[in-house]
Amino acid sequence: MPTDPVGRFLAALDPHHREAVSGTPREEQERLAAAWERELEADTELDSLDELSPSAAEAEAARRVLDRENG
């Protein structure tokens, strides 16, 4: 399992989005990963989900970040 924020973010994405984000410049990947980490820290609903399934919470946060980006 990746330990760097970008690797963890990419791992949380579904395969289609992972491929798309992997094709973006590293700076963009880092920006999205930072937004993802903020989403995980800030949303209390994700805290509850994280207790049940950490990977589901990470995937939900990743989906929210991409939804906002594609707005």
C-alpha atoms as a printed R data frame, in Angstrom:
   type eleno elety resid chain resno       x      y       z
1  ATOM     1    CA   MET     A     1   0.000  0.000   0.000
2  ATOM     2    CA   PRO     A     2   1.383  3.433  -0.939
3  ATOM     3    CA   THR     A     3   2.411  5.716   1.900
4  ATOM     4    CA   ASP     A     4   2.815  9.040   0.074
5  ATOM     5    CA   PRO     A     5  -0.329 11.214  -0.225
6  ATOM     6    CA   VAL     A     6  -0.498 11.024  -4.025
7  ATOM     7    CA   GLY     A     7  -0.127  7.246  -4.019
8  ATOM     8    CA   ARG     A     8  -2.781  6.867  -1.337
9  ATOM     9    CA   PHE     A     9  -5.121  9.206  -3.244
10 ATOM    10    CA   LEU     A    10  -4.632  7.289  -6.483
11 ATOM    11    CA   ALA     A    11  -5.260  4.002  -4.669
12 ATOM    12    CA   ALA     A    12  -8.563  5.384  -3.339
13 ATOM    13    CA   LEU     A    13  -9.837  6.190  -6.844
14 ATOM    14    CA   ASP     A    14 -11.830  3.850  -9.026
15 ATOM    15    CA   PRO     A    15  -9.808  2.481 -11.972
16 ATOM    16    CA   HIS     A    16 -11.226  4.918 -14.546
17 ATOM    17    CA   HIS     A    17 -10.468  8.011 -12.456
18 ATOM    18    CA   ARG     A    18  -7.107  6.604 -11.346
19 ATOM    19    CA   GLU     A    19  -6.034  6.345 -14.971
20 ATOM    20    CA   ALA     A    20  -7.238  9.876 -15.744
21 ATOM    21    CA   VAL     A    21  -5.562 11.455 -12.716
22 ATOM    22    CA   SER     A    22  -2.355  9.479 -13.295
23 ATOM    23    CA   GLY     A    23  -2.116 11.175 -16.675
24 ATOM    24    CA   THR     A    24  -2.112 14.662 -15.188
25 ATOM    25    CA   PRO     A    25   1.066 16.552 -14.189
26 ATOM    26    CA   ARG     A    26   2.534 15.669 -10.782
27 ATOM    27    CA   GLU     A    27   1.640 19.140  -9.444
28 ATOM    28    CA   GLU     A    28  -2.031 18.536 -10.233
29 ATOM    29    CA   GLN     A    29  -1.896 15.120  -8.582
30 ATOM    30    CA   GLU     A    30  -0.356 16.695  -5.473
31 ATOM    31    CA   ARG     A    31  -3.038 19.409  -5.411
32 ATOM    32    CA   LEU     A    32  -5.823 16.826  -5.638
33 ATOM    33    CA   ALA     A    33  -4.173 14.644  -2.989
34 ATOM    34    CA   ALA     A    34  -3.953 17.633  -0.637
35 ATOM    35    CA   ALA     A    35  -7.651 18.395  -1.210
36 ATOM    36    CA   TRP     A    36  -8.420 14.724  -0.544
37 ATOM    37    CA   GLU     A    37  -6.517 14.783   2.743
38 ATOM    38    CA   ARG     A    38  -8.373 17.962   3.792
39 ATOM    39    CA   GLU     A    39 -11.685 16.269   2.946
40 ATOM    40    CA   LEU     A    40 -10.775 13.259   5.086
41 ATOM    41    CA   GLU     A    41  -9.799 15.486   8.016
42 ATOM    42    CA   ALA     A    42 -12.720 17.905   7.841
43 ATOM    43    CA   ASP     A    43 -15.790 15.742   7.240
44 ATOM    44    CA   THR     A    44 -17.234 14.182  10.391
45 ATOM    45    CA   GLU     A    45 -19.415 11.785   8.378
46 ATOM    46    CA   LEU     A    46 -16.254 10.289   6.930
47 ATOM    47    CA   ASP     A    47 -14.915  9.810  10.468
48 ATOM    48    CA   SER     A    48 -17.796  7.442  11.190
49 ATOM    49    CA   LEU     A    49 -17.347  5.637   7.896
50 ATOM    50    CA   ASP     A    50 -13.603  5.405   8.540
51 ATOM    51    CA   GLU     A    51 -14.264  3.469  11.729
52 ATOM    52    CA   LEU     A    52 -16.266  0.901   9.744
53 ATOM    53    CA   SER     A    53 -14.215  0.842   6.550
54 ATOM    54    CA   PRO     A    54 -11.157  3.057   6.089
55 ATOM    55    CA   SER     A    55 -10.929  2.253   2.374
56 ATOM    56    CA   ALA     A    56 -14.588  3.197   1.829
57 ATOM    57    CA   ALA     A    57 -14.036  6.526   3.589
58 ATOM    58    CA   GLU     A    58 -10.977  7.223   1.439
59 ATOM    59    CA   ALA     A    59 -12.868  6.311  -1.739
60 ATOM    60    CA   GLU     A    60 -15.803  8.553  -0.776
61 ATOM    61    CA   ALA     A    61 -13.486 11.484  -0.061
62 ATOM    62    CA   ALA     A    62 -11.739 10.944  -3.403
63 ATOM    63    CA   ARG     A    63 -15.080 10.881  -5.211
64 ATOM    64    CA   ARG     A    64 -16.118 14.150  -3.530
65 ATOM    65    CA   VAL     A    65 -12.873 15.875  -4.485
66 ATOM    66    CA   LEU     A    66 -13.222 14.845  -8.129
67 ATOM    67    CA   ASP     A    67 -16.905 15.830  -8.158
68 ATOM    68    CA   ARG     A    68 -15.955 19.320  -6.971
69 ATOM    69    CA   GLU     A    69 -13.170 19.537  -9.554
70 ATOM    70    CA   ASN     A    70 -15.492 18.539 -12.380
71 ATOM    71    CA   GLY     A    71 -18.263 20.604 -10.857
